[in-house]
């Protein structure tokens, strides 16, 4: 939990969301007869992540762009913040609903609720087959054994976790790595100052979700800098 005060309004988030989603509809052409790959994108929206929240919001559209030639992608956005607040959007392959959802969000102080994210994924899997779950956060304030146990169940159900950590919390990094490994997913830290780094990681996940191993192999040849991340995939 951060000592920083939560923001007073969602104006900054609204502005950044609008800037990257205004033209995002063109990223997702309708493809008749094709079911979109489903991906949950979950973010920590506690007060310590205010700057990173805006950062991640700006580049979510890059995930859609990355799969333009491979297939279509349906995304559900999830976040937790404040005191036991956990919310998620409807599924969407279009920009406008996501824009409307994210424009209302601002960060609030509170503890992590990663278990809720994972349990939500397991519940969703019963009605909608998930290709992947992405989580972006900076801390773990829950029992690691509990989170790792659920991650293991996700691995059995073929729901890989892709965890991207902001910051240098070594204990959190250890837990995140274990969770990703148990789910047959992947882990990577990222630097808040490097927009391109997180953009490339998120795009790699989108390619994996829509195109599978063959698409990942092609991506690794085109983007050798992603090899350490992509090699974690089984």
N, C-alpha and C positions, 0 to 999 in steps of 0.2 A: 504493500500500500504506500502510496506516495504522500509526502507532506505538502505537496503543491495544492493550491486551491483549484477546484473545478472551474471551468469556464462559465461565464455568466449567460452566454447565449451561443447559439449554433451558427452564427453568421459566417465564421471563417470556414467551417466545414461545408456549409451550404455553397459558398463561393467556389471552393475547390471542386466540389462534386459537379457543380454546373459546368465548370470549365472543361472537365474531361469527359463528361457524358453527353454533352449537347449533340455531338455527331456520332455517338457510339452505335446507333441503330444500323449504320452501314456495315459494322463489323460482323453482324449476324444475319446473313441472308437466309431466308426461308428455304429449306431443302425438303421437298415433298417426299414423304415416305421414310424420312430419317428421324429417328428419335434422338434428341439432343443428349449429350453426355451430361450427367448431373454432378455438380460440384458444390459443396458447402464451403463458403469462405467466412471464417469466424475471426473476429478481432477483439482484443482486449481494449475496452474503451474506458478504463479507469483513468484517473487524473494524470498519472505519470506518463501516459501515452498520448497526450494531447497533440504534440507536434508530429509524432509518428502516425497518428490517426489521419491527419490531413495528408501526410506523405503517401500513405497507402491508398487513400481514397483517390488521389490524383492518378494513380497508375493501374487501377483495377481494369480500366478499359483496355489496357495492353494485353490482358489475358484473352479477351474476345478477339482482338486483332490477330493474335498468334495462331488462332485455330481457323482463320478465315478460309484457308484452302483445304483443311483436313475434315472438318465437320462442324456441327453446331454445339453450342455449350449453353446449358441452363444453370444459372447461379442462384443460390439462396444466400443472402447475407445474414450473418448472426453477430451479435455482440453482447457483452455483459458490461455492467458498470454499476456504480453506486451500491445501494444495499439490496442485494439479491435481485437485481434487475437483469433479466435475460430476455432478449427479443430477437425475432428473426423475420425476414421478409418473405413474401410469397415467391415461388419460383419464377424466374424471368429469363427470357432470351432477348429482351429488349431493354433499351437504356432508360426509358422514361420512368417505369416503376421503381427501378433501383435508385434513380436520381431523387425521386420523391421521398423514398424511404430514408436514404442517407442524409438528405438535407435537414431532416428533423433531429438528427443525432448530435449530441455534444458530450464530451467526456465528463465523468463524475468520479470523485474519489470512492474507493471501495476495494474489497479484497478480490482476488482472482476467483473465477467460477468456471475453470476449465472442465471440471467434471460434468457440468451441465451441457457444455458443448459436445462432449463425447457421448453422453447419454442421448442427447437430441439426435446425433448421427445414427445411433443404433436404432432408435425409434423410427427415424425416417426410412432406414433401410428396409423396414417391414413392408412399406408401400411403394417406395421409389428406390430403385437400385442406384447406389452411389458409386461413382468412379474414384472419388477422392475427397478428402477433407483438408482444407488449408487452415492453419491457425497462425496468426501473427500476434506475438505478445512479448513481454519482457521479464515476467516474473512467475514464480509458482509459489502459492501460499496455501497449498492443499497437500494432503498426504501423497507422497510419490508412489507408494505401493498401490494405492487405489487407482491413480491415473494410469499406471503401467498395466494393471490388471485389465482395465477397460480397453486400453490400447491393444493388448494381446487378443482380446475378443474381436476387436475390429480387424486384426490381422487374419483371424480365422474366417471372417466374413468377406475377406478381400476388399476392405475399405482402408487403403493406405492413408496415413497421416503425413502431411507435409508441414513441418513446423519451421517457422522463420522467427528467429529471436533477435530483437533489438536490444542493444546494451551488452554488458559483460558480467552478468550475474552467473557465476560459475556453477552454483548449485542448481539454478534453473536450467542451465545448459546441460548438465548431467541428466536431469530428469527428462528434458525434451529429447535428447539423443536416444534415451532408452525407449521412450514412447514411440518415436519414429521407427526405431529398429523393430520393436515388437509388432508393429502394425504393417511391416514391410513397406514403409514409406521412406522419408528422407528428412534430414535436418540441415539447416544452414543458418549461421548468424548473418546479420546484415548491418551495414553502417547507415545511420539515418542521413548522413551527408551524401550518400551514394544512391541517388534515385535509380540510376541505370542498373545497379546491382539487384535491387529488389524487383525491378521490372523484369529482368531476365529470369529470375527464379520463378516468379509467378507465371510467366509465359511458358516456362518449361513444364510446369505442372499442368497448365491448360493443354499443352501438346500431348502430354502423357495421358490425360483423361480422355481426350478425343481420338487420339491415334494409336495408343498403346506402344508396345516396345519398338515396333518398326519406326514409328515417328520419332521416338526418343533417340534411337540410334542415328537417324538422319540428322536430328538436331545436334547431337554430340559432335558430329563431324563438322557441322557448320559453325558451332559455337564451342570450341575446345575449352574455353574458360569455364564451362559448366560441367566438365567431366567429373570433378570431385563430387559434385552433387548428384549427378546422374548415375554414377557408379554405385551409389547406395541402393538403387532400385534393383529388386530381385526379379 
